[in-house]
Amino acid sequence: MTFLQAAEEVLRSTKRPLSAREITELALQRGLIQSVGKTPAATMRAALYKAPASGSIQREFRRGRARAARGSVRWFYSGAGRAAALASLSHAT
C-alpha cells in the first residue's frame, strides 16, 4: 500500500481532519505502511502535497502572511465535508 492509499484509508475511517504527522502515526499503528526511513511523516507529507487537487483527499489551512500558518494544515477525506474541516481548524488554536 502506498502512503497516499494509507492516508485515504486513515482519513476515511477517522472522519475528521488530521495533520500529516497524525495520519502517519495512525497508518504505522494499523500496519498500513512500513517505513525504513527516519522521517515517515515527511514522506507522508510529500505524498499528500503531490496528490491531485481534485482527488478524494483535500486540505484546509489558516492563512498566514504569505502562505499557510505554521501547523495549521489539516487533511481530510472529501466525504467528511468541508464544514467539519473548518470547525476543526477553529478549535485547533
C-alpha positions in Angstrom: 0.0 0.0 0.0 1.3 3.4 -0.9 1.5 6.3 1.6 -1.3 8.1 -0.3 -3.6 5.0 -0.1 -2.8 4.6 3.6 -3.7 8.3 4.1 -7.0 7.8 2.4 -7.8 4.8 4.5 -7.0 6.5 7.7 -8.9 9.7 6.8 -11.9 7.8 5.7 -12.1 5.8 8.9 -11.4 8.8 11.3 -13.9 11.1 9.6 -12.1 14.2 10.9 -9.2 16.3 9.6 -5.7 15.3 10.7 -2.2 16.6 10.3 0.3 14.6 8.2 2.0 13.5 11.4 -1.2 12.2 12.9 -2.0 10.4 9.6 1.4 8.8 9.6 1.2 7.7 13.2 -2.2 6.0 12.7 -1.1 4.3 9.5 2.0 2.9 11.2 0.0 1.7 14.2 -2.5 0.0 11.9 0.2 -1.6 9.8 -0.9 0.1 6.6 2.6 1.3 5.8 6.1 0.2 6.7 8.9 2.8 6.7 12.5 2.0 6.9 13.4 5.7 6.7 13.9 8.1 9.6 11.2 10.5 8.6 8.0 8.7 7.6 5.9 11.8 8.3 7.9 13.8 5.8 7.3 11.1 3.2 3.6 11.2 4.0 3.5 15.0 3.8 5.2 14.8 0.3 2.7 12.2 -0.9 -0.2 14.4 0.3 1.0 17.5 -1.3 1.6 15.7 -4.6 -1.9 14.2 -4.6 -4.3 15.7 -7.2 -6.2 18.7 -6.0 -9.4 17.2 -7.4 -8.9 13.9 -5.6 -10.6 12.4 -2.5 -8.0 13.9 -0.1 -8.4 17.7 0.5 -6.6 20.1 2.7 -7.7 23.1 4.8 -5.5 25.6 6.5 -5.4 29.0 8.2 -3.8 31.7 6.1 -0.6 33.3 7.3 1.0 36.4 5.8 2.2 34.8 2.6 1.1 31.1 2.9 -0.5 28.7 5.4 0.2 29.5 9.0 2.6 27.1 10.6 0.9 23.9 11.9 -2.5 24.8 10.5 -2.7 22.4 7.6 -5.2 19.6 8.1 -6.0 16.9 5.6 -9.5 15.3 5.2 -11.3 12.8 3.1 -13.7 14.7 0.9 -16.6 12.7 2.1 -16.0 14.2 5.6 -17.2 17.5 4.4 -15.7 21.0 4.3 -17.7 22.2 7.3 -16.1 19.6 9.6 -12.7 20.6 8.5 -13.3 24.3 9.1 -14.8 23.6 12.5 -11.8 21.6 13.5 -9.4 24.3 12.4 -11.2 26.9 14.5 -10.6 24.7 17.6 -7.0 23.8 16.8 -5.5 27.1 18.0 
